[in-house]
């Protein structure tokens, strides 16, 4: 995977990575494959806070391009629309609803 551009967006508390991935002789990478590779490119990033956007593969070419966002916190991910959260929920280790319900303490 090649990183075409890496931007630290301090206003939205995320890192924006524009990538291209040549996958000669292999199948088109899945969203999970891309998320795993992005996590290795940014050491210390939480896999639950990675969002893959604008992922496309050219017909007849073994080239996939796209954009991935790595957020600094769950609160920073609130800027993403609900359909994006739903699309990535199968890749999360825990859902945001479970985390919210477990908080609150002994009040």
Secondary structure by P-SEA (a helix, b strand, c coil): cccccccccccccbbbbbbcccccccccccaaaaaaaaaaaccccccccccccccccccccccccbbbbbbccccccccccaaaaaaacccccccaaaaaaaccccc
